[in-house]
Amino acid sequence: MTRAPNASTPTKLTPNLGLKHRNTFGFDAVAEFAYEINSPEQIPAVMSEITSHKQKWRVLGGGSNVILPANLPGVTLLMNIIGQEIISSNSSSTLLAVGGGVNWHELVTWTLENDLPGLENLALIPGTVGAAPIQNIGAYGVEVSDYIDSIEAFDAKEQAFVTLQNEACRFAYRDSYFKQNPHRFIVTKVVFKLPKTWKARIHYADLAKQFSENSNPSPEDMFLAVCKIRTQKLPDPKVIGNAGSFFQNPVVPNEQYKTLIKTYPGLASYPDLPGKRKLAAGWLIDQCGFKGQRMGSVGVYENQALVLVNHGGGTAQDILGLAKCIQDKVHDKFGVSLQIEPNIF
Ligand code: EPU
């Protein structure tokens, strides 16, 4: 794996670092202290110092799934570990090791260019490789956990590097062992297992619409179709601040779903889980009339009600205030609780 710079590079501590350009909401935020982590070898010494000074700390990847307050006390670790390397290949699969700081979409593009398909349904998801397993990113019928072999992370509790195999990561819908244990793991490397046999996954409605019944899409066709849908539906954070889906799609018992569908026959949902139903939060929010609404500097995106946006000058408090209004209204109308998706720092 190529690592730049190497382990002997001294770790640079920057006081009062502005993070406006390191969070996709574009919130003005200042880290009291920030460390650039370019190699895993830097981490033990940095963590030992943080522990001895009893400082608060957190990890920031691409900043695409976080809500940052104006001030982040203590230490913020900026993950920049790059490089990817095929570590083994046999007749059934390829194992690919990737640094936690690699940009997710660039990795997807690289895998396709190198004839390693599998991740194309996850194209254009913002953020880094190291952040992808934390919330188990997913789109168009695929979750990253489907392709993870193992994860290397620094465990702050044990003050040591650990390797967790896929099952130990306890992946679920937008959830993982890492997410359940905040302030504990620093993901340095993800090992992907990409099967040699490939089949297009077009069962997701939006994607199916892009192809005729008898078409036989290639991985590149899938990649382009996903990019097209996402570009149409989701706002580009470079243009308008956002963190993708702001709420998880709520999962309710089948009985509750049956009652709801009687009153609301248009209710959009997915039959993903036995005995339960995953409701489309975007539909619920849309039905409450929030789509395109503004509340000061923040608002609900005009093409997808599940995405909250910062029109400029908004703060974490503003976005959480809007989120509370939405949660209350959806709960009053449908009796369903919405959980916030991004991490609140
Ligand atoms: N819908 C509305 N109004 C809206 C938005 C959606 O009626 O304003 C309806 C749609 O018509 C559709 C249903 O709700 O019937 C679902 O919408 P969509 O297909 O856009 O997907 P989603 O459930 O809103 C999830 C993920 C996305 C992912 C897409 C595609 C979550 C929380 N979100 O969105 O992930 O890209 O499916 O697979 O699971 C993200 O996590 O940041 C993210 C963008």
Residues whose N, C-alpha, C, O or C-beta is under 5 A from the ligand:
A	BS01	EPU	G138 A139 Y140 G141 A243 G244 S245 F247 Q248 N249 A268 A280 G282 W283 D286 N303 Q304 A305 L306
